[in-house]
Amino acid sequence: MRIGICGLGTVGFGVLTLIAKNAEEIRRKTGFVIEIAQVGNRNADPLGLNRQIEVASAKGDTWHISTQFTSDIFDVVRNPDVDVVLELIGGTDVALKLVTEAIRNRKHVVTANKALIAMHGDEIFAQAAAAGVQVRFEAAIAGGIPIVKSIREGLAANRIAWLVGIINGTTNYILTEMEQAGTNLRFEDVLKEAQQLGYAEADPTFDVEGIDAAHKLTILSSIAFGTPLQFAAVYTEGISGITSEDIRYADELGYRIRHLGIARKSENGVELRVHPALIRKEEMLAQVNGVMNAVMVASDSAGRTMYYGAGAGAGPTASAVVADVIDIARSEGSTGIANLGFTPKDIQALPVVAIEEIACPCYLRFSVLDQPGVMAQLSTVLSQHDISIEALIQKDAHGGNAEIVIVTNEVIEKSINASIVEIEALSVVQGDVTRIRIADLHE
């Protein structure tokens, strides 16, 4: 099985290392030797001369791989000696052209590019089916966790009811650092620390505003429910508004705050949402700390299952990439398992439920004037919108203001939105109301 690697960054080099280190183990499992026919990287020798590259493990073991290098990644997809193209360059524009040309040249494709699949997967899969080649993308979601295979294959006999995931390590690191610090540590300070440690990009927007998680949730939901990829329909909210006060109050109420991707199938359609949420401390997902990822899946026969592991990094992501190459080797001569786990003709477009129509409990935090009758005014507004209170915290006044935190019972989003508008208009309420949804993992 001859592969061509496009992009020799962290993941690309991780793939080289893994193939060199475990070559014999892979051969025993597939009957194939994986040969690296060519590597395309913009910093390669433009003459494309044969070279030897040295790769090393953390233990200091070294291997030498002989291959051909080129500075033009499109040389790889046109190379007749390449059977499988590994797209590891990231982005969408060039990557889409690269994958499209690889398929046109009847080469299988393995990608770690979640944005590419979330935004263009439907057209890519259709092209691959017409050309009789496979597209595999396990590495696009949650690094070394085999979540695509787990849902698509391991749970294939089940109807999936919902899935909830911590699928971005950067946001999880920030929230758990703020939680564990136990002080008034600001979001901005922890973000800067994450950037210094290499957990966050110089421009962290994709991570902290939830776009990266939305790409991954798009793919997971389509595999779970057999629907087209619908990235544009995902409700997306980041974590930049979460404060140390919210984390402290959540803890006092028995919760932790995590940034979640949630997909749920109901009689009204499919919910697709990414946002911060309170989770009960006793839940397994609440124990996921730092840069780790986890996905919980609820199915009709297997029940609730959870998948946990490293969500990024050279080793975990390379593990997923090479596993996809192995799958292609094992199924050589066939088109393999359907990309989304459902036969293409049975992919069903379901409506995406608007965020305003979704129901869940909520956490509300108000800064109010410290005077009699305030709680009565808040309760009146909530009751007018049929919102009941499950828990309440009221803190002593400071600077003439008091702080009130309320946990509501389940409420339709549009009702809570309307009540917030009215509450913010009250003369006794100072500033904006903070609202964070609560994830109920027992439905």
C-alpha positions in Angstrom: 0.0 0.0 0.0 1.8 3.1 -1.3 0.9 6.4 0.4 1.6 10.0 -0.4 1.7 12.5 2.4 0.7 16.1 1.7 2.0 18.3 4.5 4.8 17.5 6.8 3.8 19.4 10.0 3.2 18.0 13.4 0.7 15.3 12.2 2.6 14.5 9.0 5.8 13.9 10.9 3.8 11.9 13.5 2.6 9.6 10.7 6.1 9.0 9.4 7.2 8.1 12.9 4.3 5.8 13.6 4.7 3.9 10.3 8.5 3.5 10.8 8.1 2.4 14.4 5.2 -0.1 13.9 5.8 -1.2 10.3 6.0 -4.9 11.2 2.9 -4.7 13.5 0.9 -3.1 10.7 2.1 -5.8 8.2 0.9 -8.5 10.6 -2.5 -6.9 10.9 -3.1 -6.2 7.2 -0.8 -8.4 5.1 0.4 -5.1 3.5 3.6 -3.2 3.9 2.9 0.5 3.9 5.4 2.3 1.7 5.7 6.1 1.7 6.0 6.8 -2.0 6.2 10.5 -1.8 6.0 13.5 0.6 4.7 16.9 -0.6 5.8 19.8 1.5 6.4 23.5 0.5 9.8 23.5 2.1 10.9 20.3 0.3 13.6 20.3 -2.4 11.9 21.6 -5.5 13.7 19.1 -7.7 11.9 16.3 -5.9 15.1 14.3 -5.4 15.0 11.1 -3.4 15.9 11.7 0.2 16.3 9.9 3.5 14.4 11.4 6.5 15.3 10.5 10.1 12.4 10.1 12.6 12.8 9.5 16.3 10.7 8.3 19.1 10.4 9.9 22.6 12.6 7.1 23.8 15.4 8.1 21.5 14.9 5.3 18.9 15.6 6.4 15.4 14.6 5.2 11.9 15.4 6.3 8.4 12.8 6.4 5.7 13.8 6.7 2.1 11.2 8.6 0.0 10.7 11.2 -2.7 10.1 14.8 -1.8 8.4 17.6 -3.7 7.5 21.2 -2.9 4.3 20.8 -5.0 1.7 18.9 -3.1 -0.2 18.3 -6.3 2.7 16.2 -7.6 1.6 13.7 -4.9 -2.0 13.3 -6.2 -0.8 12.9 -9.8 1.9 10.4 -8.9 0.9 7.0 -10.4 2.9 5.2 -7.7 0.6 6.6 -4.9 -2.5 4.6 -3.9 -3.6 6.6 -0.9 -3.3 10.4 -0.5 -3.0 11.8 3.1 -4.3 15.3 3.2 -2.6 16.9 6.2 -2.3 20.6 5.1 -5.4 22.0 6.8 -7.6 24.8 5.5 -10.3 24.3 3.0 -9.6 26.0 -0.3 -6.4 24.3 -1.4 -7.3 21.1 0.5 -10.6 20.8 -1.4 -8.8 21.2 -4.7 -6.2 18.6 -3.6 -8.7 16.0 -2.4 -10.9 16.6 -5.5 -8.0 16.0 -7.8 -6.9 12.9 -5.8 -10.3 11.4 -6.2 -10.4 12.3 -9.9 -7.1 10.3 -10.2 -8.8 7.4 -8.4 -6.8 7.6 -5.3 -8.1 6.9 -1.8 -8.0 9.8 0.6 -7.3 10.1 4.3 -7.7 13.5 5.9 -7.4 15.0 9.4 -9.3 18.1 8.2 -12.5 18.6 10.1 -13.4 21.9 8.4 -13.0 20.3 5.0 -15.4 17.4 5.8 -17.9 19.5 7.8 -18.2 22.1 5.0 -17.6 20.0 1.8 -18.0 16.4 2.9 -21.2 15.7 1.0 -19.7 16.7 -2.3 -16.5 14.9 -1.6 -18.3 11.7 -0.6 -20.4 11.8 -3.8 -17.2 12.3 -6.0 -15.5 9.4 -4.2 -18.5 7.1 -4.7 -18.6 7.9 -8.4 -14.8 7.2 -8.7 -15.0 4.0 -6.6 -12.5 5.2 -4.0 -12.7 5.7 -0.2 -12.4 8.9 1.9 -11.6 8.4 5.6 -11.5 11.0 8.3 -11.2 9.5 11.7 -8.4 11.9 12.6 -10.7 14.9 12.0 -12.4 14.4 15.4 -11.0 14.0 18.9 -7.4 13.0 17.9 -6.6 9.5 19.1 -10.2 8.6 20.2 -11.7 6.2 17.5 -15.1 8.0 17.8 -16.0 7.8 14.1 -15.5 4.0 14.1 -17.2 3.6 17.5 -20.4 5.2 16.3 -20.4 4.1 12.7 -19.3 0.5 13.3 -19.3 -0.4 17.0 -22.8 1.0 17.5 -24.1 0.2 14.0 -27.0 -1.9 15.3 -28.3 0.9 17.5 -30.5 3.9 17.1 -28.6 6.9 18.5 -30.7 9.2 20.7 -28.1 11.8 21.4 -24.4 12.5 21.8 -22.6 15.1 23.9 -18.9 15.8 23.7 -16.0 17.8 25.0 -14.4 18.0 21.6 -12.0 21.0 21.8 -9.0 20.7 24.1 -8.2 24.4 24.2 -11.5 25.4 25.7 -11.5 22.5 28.1 -8.0 23.5 29.3 -9.1 27.1 29.9 -12.2 26.1 31.8 -10.5 23.5 34.0 -7.6 25.9 34.8 -10.1 28.6 35.8 -11.9 26.0 37.9 -8.8 24.6 39.6 -7.2 27.9 40.3 -9.8 28.7 42.9 -9.2 32.5 42.6 -10.5 35.3 40.4 -8.5 34.0 37.4 -9.7 35.7 34.3 -10.4 34.1 30.9 -7.9 36.3 29.2 -5.1 35.3 31.6 -5.7 31.6 31.1 -5.9 32.0 27.3 -2.5 33.7 27.3 -1.1 30.8 29.3 -2.6 28.3 26.9 -1.0 30.1 24.0 2.4 30.1 25.8 2.1 26.3 26.3 1.1 25.7 22.7 -2.5 24.6 23.5 -4.0 27.7 21.8 -3.2 29.3 18.5 -1.9 32.9 18.2 -5.4 33.6 16.8 -7.6 31.4 19.1 -10.9 32.4 17.6 -11.7 29.0 16.0 -11.2 27.3 19.4 -12.6 29.7 22.0 -15.6 30.8 19.9 -16.7 27.2 19.3 -16.1 27.0 15.5 -13.7 24.0 15.7 -16.1 22.1 18.0 -19.0 23.0 15.6 -17.0 21.4 12.7 -16.6 18.2 14.7 -20.2 18.1 15.9 -21.4 18.5 12.3 -19.6 15.3 11.4 -20.5 13.3 14.5 -24.2 14.2 14.2 -24.3 13.0 10.5 -22.7 9.7 11.5 -25.1 9.3 14.4 -28.3 10.1 12.6 -27.6 9.5 8.9 -28.2 13.1 7.9 -26.4 15.4 5.4 -23.6 17.5 6.9 -25.1 20.8 8.1 -22.3 23.0 9.5 -24.1 26.3 8.8 -27.1 25.2 10.9 -25.0 24.5 14.1 -25.8 27.0 16.9 -22.3 28.1 18.1 -21.3 30.0 21.3 -17.9 30.3 22.8 -16.5 30.6 26.3 -15.1 34.1 26.4 -18.0 35.3 28.5 -17.5 32.7 31.3 -16.1 34.3 34.5 -14.5 32.9 37.7 -17.7 34.0 39.5 -19.8 31.6 37.2 -17.4 28.8 37.9 -17.5 29.4 41.6 -21.3 29.5 41.8 -21.6 26.5 39.6 -19.4 24.6 42.0 -21.5 25.7 44.9 -24.6 24.4 43.2 -23.0 21.0 42.4 -22.0 21.6 38.8 -18.9 22.1 36.6 -18.8 24.2 33.5 -17.7 22.6 30.3 -17.8 23.6 26.6 -20.0 21.0 24.9 -21.1 19.9 21.5 -24.6 18.5 21.7 -26.5 16.6 19.0 -30.0 15.2 19.8 -32.6 13.6 17.6 -36.3 14.4 18.5 -39.6 14.2 16.8 -39.1 17.8 15.7 -35.8 17.2 14.0 -32.1 17.4 15.1 -30.6 19.7 17.7 -27.1 20.9 16.8 -25.5 23.2 19.3 -22.1 24.1 20.7 -22.0 26.2 23.9 -20.8 26.3 27.5 -23.0 24.3 29.9 -23.3 23.3 33.5 -22.9 19.5 34.1 -23.5 17.7 37.4 -20.2 17.0 39.1 -20.9 13.3 39.4 -21.2 12.9 35.6 -18.2 11.3 33.9 -18.0 14.2 31.4 -17.5 16.6 34.3 -14.3 14.7 35.2 -12.7 15.4 31.9 -9.9 18.0 32.5 -7.2 19.8 30.7 -6.8 19.2 27.0 -8.4 15.8 27.0 -11.5 15.1 24.9 -14.5 12.8 25.6 -17.8 11.9 23.8 -20.8 10.3 25.4 -23.3 8.5 23.2 -26.8 7.4 24.2 -28.2 4.5 22.1 -31.2 2.3 22.4 -29.5 -1.0 23.0 -26.0 -0.3 24.2 -27.2 2.5 26.5 -24.8 5.3 27.5 -21.2 4.8 26.4 -18.3 7.2 26.8 -15.1 7.5 24.8 -12.1 9.4 26.3 -8.6 10.3 25.2 -6.2 12.8 23.8 -7.9 15.1 21.4 -4.8 16.3 19.5 -1.1 15.9 19.2 1.3 14.2 16.8 0.9 10.7 18.2 -2.8 10.5 18.8 -3.7 12.1 15.5 -1.2 10.0 13.6 -2.7 6.9 15.2 -6.1 7.8 13.7 -4.6 8.6 10.3 -2.7 5.4 10.0 -5.7 3.4 11.3 -7.7 4.8 8.3 -4.9 3.7 5.9 -5.1 0.2 7.5 -8.9 0.2 7.0 -8.4 1.0 3.3 -5.7 -1.7 3.0 -8.0 -4.3 4.6 -10.9 -3.5 2.3 -8.8 -3.1 -0.9 -10.9 -4.0 -3.9 -14.1 -2.6 -2.4 -15.5 0.8 -1.5 -15.4 -0.1 2.2 -17.9 1.1 4.9 -20.1 4.0 3.8 -18.6 7.3 4.9 -21.4 8.2 7.3 -22.3 4.7 8.1 -25.6 4.8 6.2 -26.0 3.9 2.5 -25.9 7.1 0.5 -29.5 6.7 -0.8 -30.7 6.4 2.8 -29.2 9.7 4.1 -32.2 11.7 5.2 -32.4 15.4 5.5 -34.0 16.3 8.8 -34.9 19.8 10.0 -32.5 21.4 12.5 -34.4 22.6 15.5 -33.8 26.3 16.0 -32.1 27.2 19.3 -35.1 29.2 20.3 -37.2 26.0 20.4 -34.8 24.0 22.5 -35.7 23.3 26.1 -33.2 22.9 28.9 -32.7 24.1 32.5 -30.7 27.4 32.8 -28.4 29.1 35.2 -29.0 32.9 35.6 -26.9 35.4 37.4 -28.0 38.9 38.3 -26.4 41.9 39.9 -29.1 43.9 41.7 -29.6 46.8 44.1 -29.6 45.7 47.7 -33.1 46.7 48.7 -36.4 45.0 49.7 -38.7 43.6 47.0 -36.0 42.7 44.4 -36.5 39.0 44.6 -40.3 39.5 44.3 -39.8 41.5 41.0 -37.5 38.8 39.6 -39.9 36.0 40.6 -42.9 37.9 39.0 -41.1 38.1 35.6 -40.1 34.5 35.7 -43.5 33.3 36.7 -45.2 35.3 33.9 -43.1 33.2 31.5 -43.9 29.9 33.3 -40.4 29.6 34.5 -40.0 27.9 37.9 -36.9 28.1 40.2 -35.1 24.9 41.3 -32.3 26.5 43.3 -31.2 30.0 44.4 -28.1 31.7 45.9 -28.2 35.2 47.2 -24.9 36.8 48.3 -24.5 39.7 50.7 -24.3 43.2 49.3 -21.0 44.7 48.1 -20.7 48.2 46.8 -24.5 48.7 47.2 -25.3 45.7 45.0 -26.2 42.1 45.8 -25.7 39.1 43.6 -28.5 36.5 42.9 -28.0 33.2 41.1 -31.0 31.1 40.0 -31.2 27.6 38.5 -34.4 27.2 36.6 -36.3 24.0 35.7 -36.5 23.1 32.1 -37.6 26.0 30.0 -38.0 26.7 26.2 -35.2 29.0 25.0 -37.5 31.7 23.7 -39.2 32.0 27.0 -36.0 32.4 28.9 -34.8 35.0 26.3 -38.0 37.0 26.7 -37.7 36.9 30.5 -34.1 38.1 30.4 -35.1 41.1 28.3 -37.7 42.1 30.9 -35.4 41.5 33.8 -32.6 43.6 32.3 -35.2 46.4 31.9 -36.0 46.4 35.7 -34.5 49.4 37.5 -33.2 47.2 40.3 -31.0 45.1 37.9 -27.5 46.4 37.2 -26.0 45.4 33.9 -26.6 42.3 31.8 -28.0 39.0 33.0 -25.6 36.0 32.6 -27.3 32.9 31.2 -25.6 29.5 30.9 -27.6 26.4 29.8 -27.5 23.2 31.9 -26.9 19.9 30.2 -29.2 17.1 31.3 -27.5 13.8 30.4 -30.3 11.5 31.7 -33.0 12.2 29.1 
